[in-house]
């Protein structure tokens, strides 16, 4: 988002033709462009650019979400929005109407209405957002319930971005008491600030930004725990009992006012923005490429010969299988996983879930492993009653399963926050583990992209209390697999039958998901993960569709027997396990990310456009005198999905490098594979 590039698709096509990098298998049949780009149902939100004196910001009317409040080029707030959260912490989708904007050169007034209705919840609120020439920003919320329902929160959330990490902040309590502190550097396991009325932090010498919140008591949590790129200051303290009953007619009124304290400077000369995003390749620091694996499919019991052949091209390290030892079919699940692992020539990452009779359950598992000869190389040990594994279960698992030489990982099957709050028993662990998904709090494309860099931050924070133990990130998924904080059951299948299950994302078979996956691989490697497990083998949470095809093709646009674009990102990593990743820094991380892989003299650069608009990227030419370039984009994607073998075997267009740089033109969510010749 730092340097928007305004390049039309026709202009970019001209650049591509001049490049020249030919399209692979152009086709006008099959999936629509929207389905290829982002699953068809997750169209990027429209944005309005607003200005108030020295401030600029972006408002997304479909979400009633204010983003990127900046003082000149310095971000003050990452976001500001109001939410209605149900009894399971689910966010009721807003439906915005009646938007009215009055805008002048240095001020604006925006009014709108929002309807939040889902299940038993009927709630409406009016929003007023005003910006003044002196940089004062005011957001007012006035809501009223139209039904009786249970809620966990209604009202404002204020997001400070990760750029303030470690910076000083003055926290004013509801009582008026002011204390000095800092935004946490390492991810805070608990709330850094309670009982809040205002937060003030410096912008530059002689200038501060104050955010004042009224209408409720506020407190802060470190949302980096869930890979959100923010510190969230939210209404209604968690110490207040929840869920709370709301009666029809109950009202809520809140306000957030942000003002500049001091003397703002005038805007200096505009920086030179050529519209080209620069990638800089580092030379001093490299990171080992982690072992990569997939989860076994939750959509199909077996793998076909063609699926096995395609999965082998990913050069996987392992398959993950979850066995719930108190359930009667755990032996069948284990046998299926062992058979698939042997067929693929990989080992098993076995997530074992203990329950009420752990000793008996582990004995039964040991017998089954002996029968099936399951090639287990790692156990992830969890207990149904614990969010993070304690030492007694680790010791018990070693007692019954330790003869095989496999490693034992403690940690959580849920989010990093559970590991952060329930520190692992290091003495009885060979490694630690936690899972990642980008949609605990927000679900739009831009918010998902924001989470990528935070994946490395979770690893850095884990390293602070895990020492030298390897960190296993397992699994990485686009949506949460379950809700660890639900107060009314744990099932995510709560929508009507015609809707997708809540753990399924329609973007899974899209170019957006492929670009996001490349970003995830980059930051997990940068952060030092020793192993990462992504998605599943087949089905709508996998890397390819099953032979039966999508169960709900209107909601999940895939084609039977095809691979998803993210398959090709993982295939791009194949052969580099045990090699190294060279750091690549993008001049606009929210728009373009890249990884540079090296092993045994082989080099591969993968560059992803993380936006729905074309981008031009310049790369220093240290890849050799010539490279070959393949493009995975809206023109090549369908053939690459139907005929992945042909795409993988394609050598790509030869590019003789010019005066020191390689310039790439990328369409929406496109990925370039650049191999040294």
RATARA-V712729 format. One record per residue. N is the residue number from 1. RES is the residue in three letters. PSI is psi in whole degrees, 0 to 359 (none if undefined). NEAR is the number of other ideal C-beta (glycine too) atoms within 12 Angstrom. Layout:
BEGIN
N & RES & PSI & NEAR
N & RES & PSI & NEAR
END
This chain:
BEGIN
1 & UNK & 356 & 31
2 & UNK & 318 & 21
3 & UNK & 82 & 27
4 & UNK & 141 & 21
5 & UNK & 122 & 30
6 & UNK & 83 & 16
7 & UNK & 121 & 29
8 & UNK & 158 & 16
9 & UNK & 325 & 24
10 & UNK & 318 & 12
11 & UNK & 320 & 20
12 & UNK & 322 & 32
13 & UNK & 322 & 23
14 & UNK & 320 & 16
15 & UNK & 318 & 26
16 & UNK & 318 & 32
17 & UNK & 321 & 15
18 & UNK & 342 & 14
19 & UNK & 307 & 28
20 & UNK & 134 & 18
21 & UNK & 102 & 35
22 & UNK & 149 & 22
23 & UNK & 150 & 29
24 & UNK & 112 & 33
25 & UNK & 56 & 26
26 & UNK & 139 & 19
27 & UNK & 147 & 21
28 & UNK & 8 & 13
29 & UNK & 167 & 12
30 & UNK & 234 & 23
31 & UNK & 151 & 34
32 & UNK & 166 & 21
33 & UNK & 316 & 26
34 & UNK & 320 & 23
35 & UNK & 320 & 34
36 & UNK & 318 & 41
37 & UNK & 311 & 40
38 & UNK & 34 & 41
39 & UNK & 2 & 41
40 & UNK & 327 & 29
41 & UNK & 0 & 28
42 & UNK & 48 & 36
43 & UNK & 134 & 24
44 & UNK & 143 & 28
45 & UNK & 144 & 26
46 & UNK & 151 & 18
47 & UNK & 143 & 26
48 & UNK & 127 & 27
49 & UNK & 124 & 23
50 & UNK & 150 & 34
51 & UNK & 142 & 27
52 & UNK & 97 & 37
53 & UNK & 237 & 29
54 & UNK & 3 & 35
55 & UNK & 146 & 38
56 & UNK & 155 & 32
57 & UNK & 167 & 36
58 & UNK & 130 & 30
59 & UNK & 131 & 38
60 & UNK & 102 & 33
61 & UNK & 329 & 29
62 & UNK & 332 & 25
63 & UNK & 355 & 34
64 & UNK & 45 & 41
65 & UNK & 126 & 41
66 & UNK & 126 & 42
67 & UNK & 155 & 37
68 & UNK & 57 & 35
69 & UNK & 116 & 42
70 & UNK & 140 & 32
71 & UNK & 107 & 35
72 & UNK & 244 & 25
73 & UNK & 7 & 22
74 & UNK & 122 & 29
75 & UNK & 129 & 32
76 & UNK & 308 & 44
77 & UNK & 140 & 40
78 & UNK & 328 & 40
79 & UNK & 161 & 41
80 & UNK & 124 & 44
81 & UNK & 167 & 43
82 & UNK & 143 & 45
83 & UNK & 150 & 40
84 & UNK & 114 & 44
85 & UNK & 128 & 37
86 & UNK & 187 & 33
87 & UNK & 344 & 29
88 & UNK & 17 & 30
89 & UNK & 14 & 27
90 & UNK & 141 & 34
91 & UNK & 123 & 31
92 & UNK & 123 & 34
93 & UNK & 133 & 26
94 & UNK & 144 & 33
95 & UNK & 110 & 23
96 & UNK & 139 & 31
97 & UNK & 169 & 18
98 & UNK & 33 & 19
99 & UNK & 129 & 24
100 & UNK & 122 & 18
101 & UNK & 129 & 21
102 & UNK & 117 & 15
103 & UNK & 132 & 19
104 & UNK & 184 & 16
105 & UNK & 321 & 11
106 & UNK & 21 & 20
107 & UNK & 162 & 25
108 & UNK & 161 & 31
109 & UNK & 123 & 23
110 & UNK & 129 & 32
111 & UNK & 147 & 25
112 & UNK & 166 & 34
113 & UNK & 149 & 25
114 & UNK & 132 & 35
115 & UNK & 124 & 25
116 & UNK & 100 & 39
117 & UNK & 126 & 21
118 & UNK & 128 & 26
119 & UNK & 232 & 22
120 & UNK & 354 & 23
121 & UNK & 127 & 32
122 & UNK & 111 & 26
123 & UNK & 135 & 43
124 & UNK & 144 & 33
125 & UNK & 153 & 41
126 & UNK & 136 & 29
127 & UNK & 141 & 41
128 & UNK & 124 & 31
129 & UNK & 123 & 45
130 & UNK & 138 & 31
131 & UNK & 137 & 39
132 & UNK & 161 & 24
133 & UNK & 334 & 19
134 & UNK & 5 & 21
135 & UNK & 10 & 36
136 & UNK & 135 & 29
137 & UNK & 130 & 43
138 & UNK & 131 & 31
139 & UNK & 120 & 44
140 & UNK & 141 & 29
141 & UNK & 127 & 39
142 & UNK & 108 & 25
143 & UNK & 159 & 38
144 & UNK & 139 & 25
145 & UNK & 138 & 28
146 & UNK & 1 & 22
147 & UNK & 171 & 24
148 & UNK & 132 & 17
149 & UNK & 170 & 30
150 & UNK & 134 & 27
151 & UNK & 155 & 40
152 & UNK & 335 & 33
153 & UNK & 143 & 38
154 & UNK & 121 & 40
155 & UNK & 201 & 39
156 & UNK & 148 & 47
157 & UNK & 131 & 42
158 & UNK & 125 & 44
159 & UNK & 119 & 41
160 & UNK & 133 & 40
161 & UNK & 168 & 33
162 & UNK & 348 & 34
163 & UNK & 344 & 26
164 & UNK & 2 & 35
165 & UNK & 127 & 29
166 & UNK & 353 & 17
167 & UNK & 153 & 28
168 & UNK & 150 & 19
169 & UNK & 142 & 32
170 & UNK & 125 & 27
171 & UNK & 120 & 36
172 & UNK & 126 & 27
173 & UNK & 169 & 22
174 & UNK & 328 & 23
175 & UNK & 346 & 14
176 & UNK & 349 & 13
177 & UNK & 136 & 16
178 & UNK & 132 & 20
179 & UNK & 151 & 21
180 & UNK & 139 & 17
181 & UNK & 197 & 26
182 & UNK & 148 & 23
183 & UNK & 134 & 34
184 & UNK & 141 & 30
185 & UNK & 296 & 20
186 & UNK & 153 & 24
187 & UNK & 123 & 40
188 & UNK & 127 & 30
189 & UNK & 335 & 26
190 & UNK & 175 & 19
191 & UNK & 125 & 27
192 & UNK & 329 & 32
193 & UNK & 139 & 40
194 & UNK & 167 & 26
195 & UNK & 48 & 25
196 & UNK & 145 & 41
197 & UNK & 327 & 31
198 & UNK & 153 & 35
199 & UNK & 135 & 42
200 & UNK & 128 & 32
201 & UNK & 153 & 37
202 & UNK & 146 & 25
203 & UNK & 317 & 35
204 & UNK & 177 & 21
205 & UNK & 123 & 10
206 & UNK & 10 & 12
207 & UNK & 131 & 23
208 & UNK & 160 & 28
209 & UNK & 124 & 37
210 & UNK & 134 & 31
211 & UNK & 116 & 42
212 & UNK & 131 & 31
213 & UNK & 129 & 39
214 & UNK & 160 & 25
215 & UNK & 349 & 27
216 & UNK & 173 & 30
217 & UNK & 137 & 26
218 & UNK & 158 & 38
219 & UNK & 167 & 33
220 & UNK & 143 & 37
221 & UNK & 155 & 37
222 & UNK & 99 & 39
223 & UNK & 354 & 41
224 & UNK & 341 & 46
225 & UNK & 328 & 38
226 & UNK & 15 & 38
227 & UNK & 11 & 46
228 & UNK & 142 & 42
229 & UNK & 63 & 43
230 & UNK & 161 & 42
231 & UNK & 122 & 44
232 & UNK & 123 & 41
233 & UNK & 116 & 46
234 & UNK & 157 & 41
235 & UNK & 162 & 38
236 & UNK & 96 & 31
237 & UNK & 148 & 26
238 & UNK & 341 & 22
239 & UNK & 341 & 12
240 & UNK & 130 & 19
241 & UNK & 138 & 14
242 & UNK & 156 & 23
243 & UNK & 153 & 25
244 & UNK & 147 & 23
245 & UNK & 130 & 17
246 & UNK & 134 & 33
247 & UNK & 148 & 17
248 & UNK & 131 & 17
249 & UNK & 346 & 15
250 & UNK & 139 & 22
251 & UNK & 155 & 21
252 & UNK & 133 & 32
253 & UNK & 126 & 23
254 & UNK & 159 & 36
255 & UNK & 146 & 31
256 & UNK & 124 & 43
257 & UNK & 124 & 31
258 & UNK & 129 & 43
259 & UNK & 155 & 31
260 & UNK & 133 & 35
261 & UNK & 111 & 26
262 & UNK & 203 & 20
263 & UNK & 107 & 15
264 & UNK & 145 & 28
265 & UNK & 161 & 19
266 & UNK & 152 & 10
267 & UNK & 129 & 18
268 & UNK & 191 & 9
269 & UNK & 144 & 8
270 & UNK & 137 & 9
271 & UNK & 157 & 12
272 & UNK & 112 & 10
273 & UNK & 102 & 17
274 & UNK & 350 & 17
275 & UNK & 0 & 26
276 & UNK & 129 & 28
277 & UNK & 130 & 40
278 & UNK & 134 & 32
279 & UNK & 128 & 41
280 & UNK & 128 & 22
281 & UNK & 124 & 31
282 & UNK & 162 & 19
283 & UNK & 343 & 15
284 & UNK & 326 & 8
285 & UNK & 131 & 16
286 & UNK & 159 & 23
287 & UNK & 143 & 30
288 & UNK & 140 & 25
289 & UNK & 127 & 36
290 & UNK & 159 & 40
291 & UNK & 135 & 37
292 & UNK & 140 & 44
293 & UNK & 176 & 46
294 & UNK & 160 & 48
295 & UNK & 153 & 39
296 & UNK & 156 & 44
297 & UNK & 139 & 34
298 & UNK & 0 & 29
299 & UNK & 339 & 32
300 & UNK & 145 & 26
301 & UNK & 343 & 21
302 & UNK & 167 & 22
303 & UNK & 136 & 34
304 & UNK & 169 & 23
305 & UNK & 320 & 13
306 & UNK & 323 & 22
307 & UNK & 319 & 37
308 & UNK & 316 & 25
309 & UNK & 318 & 19
310 & UNK & 322 & 38
311 & UNK & 327 & 39
312 & UNK & 332 & 23
313 & UNK & 347 & 27
314 & UNK & 351 & 39
315 & UNK & 51 & 28
316 & UNK & 155 & 40
317 & UNK & 324 & 35
318 & UNK & 166 & 45
319 & UNK & 140 & 49
320 & UNK & 136 & 49
321 & UNK & 138 & 45
322 & UNK & 125 & 34
323 & UNK & 120 & 41
324 & UNK & 104 & 26
325 & UNK & 346 & 41
326 & UNK & 353 & 22
327 & UNK & 146 & 21
328 & UNK & 337 & 12
329 & UNK & 16 & 16
330 & UNK & 328 & 31
331 & UNK & 322 & 25
332 & UNK & 317 & 18
333 & UNK & 317 & 33
334 & UNK & 315 & 37
335 & UNK & 319 & 25
336 & UNK & 316 & 30
337 & UNK & 318 & 44
338 & UNK & 318 & 30
339 & UNK & 318 & 25
340 & UNK & 321 & 40
341 & UNK & 317 & 37
342 & UNK & 320 & 21
343 & UNK & 326 & 24
344 & UNK & 350 & 31
345 & UNK & 35 & 19
346 & UNK & 171 & 36
347 & UNK & 175 & 31
348 & UNK & 135 & 44
349 & UNK & 106 & 45
350 & UNK & 112 & 48
351 & UNK & 112 & 45
352 & UNK & 130 & 49
353 & UNK & 106 & 33
354 & UNK & 158 & 38
355 & UNK & 227 & 24
356 & UNK & 336 & 15
357 & UNK & 68 & 16
358 & UNK & 322 & 32
359 & UNK & 312 & 20
360 & UNK & 322 & 17
361 & UNK & 318 & 33
362 & UNK & 324 & 35
363 & UNK & 316 & 20
364 & UNK & 321 & 27
365 & UNK & 318 & 40
366 & UNK & 320 & 31
367 & UNK & 316 & 19
368 & UNK & 323 & 30
369 & UNK & 323 & 33
370 & UNK & 322 & 19
371 & UNK & 315 & 14
372 & UNK & 347 & 28
373 & UNK & 39 & 16
374 & UNK & 129 & 39
375 & UNK & 64 & 29
376 & UNK & 126 & 40
377 & UNK & 350 & 28
378 & UNK & 134 & 43
379 & UNK & 128 & 48
380 & UNK & 116 & 49
381 & UNK & 121 & 51
382 & UNK & 159 & 43
383 & UNK & 138 & 34
384 & UNK & 329 & 24
385 & UNK & 4 & 16
386 & UNK & 138 & 29
387 & UNK & 338 & 28
388 & UNK & 135 & 38
389 & UNK & 135 & 43
390 & UNK & 169 & 27
391 & UNK & 325 & 23
392 & UNK & 325 & 20
393 & UNK & 327 & 38
394 & UNK & 316 & 39
395 & UNK & 322 & 23
396 & UNK & 319 & 32
397 & UNK & 318 & 44
398 & UNK & 321 & 29
399 & UNK & 318 & 19
400 & UNK & 338 & 31
401 & UNK & 1 & 37
402 & UNK & 355 & 22
403 & UNK & 343 & 13
404 & UNK & 345 & 24
405 & UNK & 4 & 15
406 & UNK & 158 & 29
407 & UNK & 157 & 33
408 & UNK & 126 & 44
409 & UNK & 131 & 47
410 & UNK & 167 & 47
411 & UNK & 220 & 49
412 & UNK & 147 & 39
413 & UNK & 354 & 42
414 & UNK & 216 & 35
415 & UNK & 165 & 43
416 & UNK & 327 & 51
417 & UNK & 326 & 35
418 & UNK & 324 & 31
419 & UNK & 322 & 45
420 & UNK & 324 & 36
421 & UNK & 332 & 27
422 & UNK & 81 & 29
423 & UNK & 139 & 29
424 & UNK & 154 & 41
425 & UNK & 95 & 30
426 & UNK & 324 & 23
427 & UNK & 332 & 16
428 & UNK & 13 & 25
429 & UNK & 143 & 36
430 & UNK & 338 & 33
431 & UNK & 171 & 37
432 & UNK & 158 & 45
433 & UNK & 152 & 49
434 & UNK & 165 & 49
435 & UNK & 166 & 44
436 & UNK & 136 & 53
437 & UNK & 152 & 40
438 & UNK & 12 & 41
439 & UNK & 44 & 34
440 & UNK & 322 & 39
441 & UNK & 333 & 38
442 & UNK & 156 & 34
443 & UNK & 356 & 31
444 & UNK & 161 & 34
445 & UNK & 315 & 40
446 & UNK & 319 & 36
447 & UNK & 323 & 36
448 & UNK & 320 & 40
449 & UNK & 323 & 43
450 & UNK & 331 & 40
451 & UNK & 342 & 44
452 & UNK & 308 & 42
453 & UNK & 332 & 34
454 & UNK & 341 & 42
455 & UNK & 320 & 47
456 & UNK & 326 & 37
457 & UNK & 322 & 38
458 & UNK & 322 & 51
459 & UNK & 321 & 41
460 & UNK & 319 & 28
461 & UNK & 322 & 34
462 & UNK & 319 & 44
463 & UNK & 331 & 23
464 & UNK & 332 & 22
465 & UNK & 358 & 27
466 & UNK & 357 & 33
467 & UNK & 230 & 16
468 & UNK & 3 & 16
469 & UNK & 137 & 29
470 & UNK & 147 & 32
471 & UNK & 126 & 42
472 & UNK & 119 & 48
473 & UNK & 112 & 46
474 & UNK & 125 & 47
475 & UNK & 171 & 42
476 & UNK & 123 & 48
477 & UNK & 160 & 45
478 & UNK & 328 & 43
479 & UNK & 158 & 32
480 & UNK & 140 & 36
481 & UNK & 335 & 35
482 & UNK & 169 & 30
483 & UNK & 103 & 27
484 & UNK & 352 & 31
485 & UNK & 15 & 27
486 & UNK & 144 & 21
487 & UNK & 357 & 20
488 & UNK & 66 & 20
489 & UNK & 163 & 13
490 & UNK & 357 & 20
491 & UNK & 141 & 16
492 & UNK & 357 & 25
493 & UNK & 72 & 17
494 & UNK & 350 & 23
495 & UNK & 173 & 19
496 & UNK & 160 & 13
497 & UNK & 331 & 11
498 & UNK & 352 & 12
499 & UNK & 158 & 20
500 & UNK & 148 & 33
501 & UNK & 149 & 29
502 & UNK & 346 & 28
503 & UNK & 4 & 30
504 & UNK & 135 & 35
505 & UNK & 127 & 41
506 & UNK & 346 & 37
507 & UNK & 354 & 45
508 & UNK & 316 & 46
509 & UNK & 28 & 51
510 & UNK & 165 & 45
511 & UNK & 326 & 49
512 & UNK & 313 & 47
513 & UNK & 324 & 48
514 & UNK & 315 & 50
515 & UNK & 318 & 47
516 & UNK & 319 & 49
517 & UNK & 320 & 49
518 & UNK & 318 & 48
519 & UNK & 320 & 46
520 & UNK & 315 & 48
521 & UNK & 319 & 44
522 & UNK & 308 & 43
523 & UNK & 332 & 42
524 & UNK & 323 & 46
525 & UNK & 314 & 42
526 & UNK & 323 & 37
527 & UNK & 348 & 33
528 & UNK & 23 & 32
529 & UNK & 135 & 42
530 & UNK & 336 & 38
531 & UNK & 147 & 39
532 & UNK & 134 & 44
533 & UNK & 123 & 46
534 & UNK & 135 & 47
535 & UNK & 215 & 51
536 & UNK & 175 & 41
537 & UNK & 304 & 48
538 & UNK & 165 & 42
539 & UNK & 183 & 36
540 & UNK & 4 & 42
541 & UNK & 16 & 42
542 & UNK & 198 & 42
543 & UNK & 356 & 47
544 & UNK & 155 & 47
545 & UNK & 153 & 40
546 & UNK & 168 & 34
547 & UNK & 334 & 23
548 & UNK & 337 & 21
549 & UNK & 180 & 22
550 & UNK & 137 & 33
551 & UNK & 333 & 22
552 & UNK & 76 & 22
553 & UNK & 334 & 23
554 & UNK & 338 & 17
555 & UNK & 332 & 27
556 & UNK & 93 & 36
557 & UNK & 90 & 36
558 & UNK & 170 & 49
559 & UNK & 139 & 28
560 & UNK & 137 & 26
561 & UNK & 11 & 22
562 & UNK & 160 & 35
563 & UNK & 160 & 44
564 & UNK & 155 & 53
565 & UNK & 327 & 50
566 & UNK & 339 & 47
567 & UNK & 318 & 45
568 & UNK & 333 & 47
569 & UNK & 315 & 45
570 & UNK & 323 & 44
571 & UNK & 328 & 40
572 & UNK & 337 & 42
573 & UNK & 342 & 40
574 & UNK & 137 & 31
575 & UNK & 353 & 25
576 & UNK & 358 & 36
577 & UNK & 131 & 29
578 & UNK & 349 & 20
579 & UNK & 207 & 27
580 & UNK & 152 & 26
581 & UNK & 127 & 38
582 & UNK & 134 & 35
583 & UNK & 136 & 27
584 & UNK & 122 & 42
585 & UNK & 127 & 25
586 & UNK & 141 & 38
587 & UNK & 349 & 29
588 & UNK & 86 & 30
589 & UNK & 330 & 34
590 & UNK & 352 & 36
591 & UNK & 319 & 39
592 & UNK & 135 & 46
593 & UNK & 157 & 46
594 & UNK & 153 & 50
595 & UNK & 143 & 46
596 & UNK & 119 & 46
597 & UNK & 144 & 41
598 & UNK & 136 & 30
599 & UNK & 128 & 23
600 & UNK & 43 & 13
601 & UNK & 354 & 12
602 & UNK & 138 & 19
603 & UNK & 138 & 31
604 & UNK & 129 & 41
605 & UNK & 129 & 42
606 & UNK & 127 & 46
607 & UNK & 129 & 47
608 & UNK & 132 & 51
609 & UNK & 117 & 44
610 & UNK & 11 & 45
611 & UNK & 169 & 39
612 & UNK & 12 & 33
613 & UNK & 152 & 31
614 & UNK & 149 & 34
615 & UNK & 146 & 45
616 & UNK & 132 & 38
617 & UNK & 136 & 46
618 & UNK & 130 & 31
619 & UNK & 131 & 39
620 & UNK & 138 & 26
621 & UNK & 69 & 25
622 & UNK & 25 & 24
623 & UNK & 353 & 34
624 & UNK & 181 & 23
625 & UNK & 338 & 15
626 & UNK & 151 & 20
627 & UNK & 163 & 35
628 & UNK & 137 & 27
629 & UNK & 128 & 43
630 & UNK & 142 & 38
631 & UNK & 128 & 43
632 & UNK & 105 & 51
633 & UNK & 191 & 45
634 & UNK & 340 & 43
635 & UNK & 325 & 29
636 & UNK & 346 & 38
637 & UNK & 316 & 49
638 & UNK & 318 & 37
639 & UNK & 324 & 34
640 & UNK & 332 & 44
641 & UNK & 319 & 40
642 & UNK & 323 & 29
643 & UNK & 66 & 24
644 & UNK & 329 & 40
645 & UNK & 318 & 20
646 & UNK & 320 & 18
647 & UNK & 317 & 34
648 & UNK & 328 & 31
649 & UNK & 349 & 14
650 & UNK & 130 & 27
651 & UNK & 334 & 19
652 & UNK & 167 & 31
653 & UNK & 133 & 27
654 & UNK & 130 & 21
655 & UNK & 113 & 33
656 & UNK & 123 & 18
657 & UNK & 137 & 25
658 & UNK & 223 & 16
659 & UNK & 64 & 10
660 & UNK & 356 & 13
661 & UNK & 156 & 22
662 & UNK & 126 & 39
663 & UNK & 129 & 33
664 & UNK & 140 & 43
665 & UNK & 120 & 37
666 & UNK & 127 & 50
667 & UNK & 180 & 40
668 & UNK & 126 & 37
669 & UNK & 25 & 48
670 & UNK & 156 & 48
671 & UNK & 130 & 51
672 & UNK & 134 & 47
673 & UNK & 115 & 44
674 & UNK & 115 & 43
675 & UNK & 135 & 32
676 & UNK & 141 & 28
677 & UNK & none & 21
END
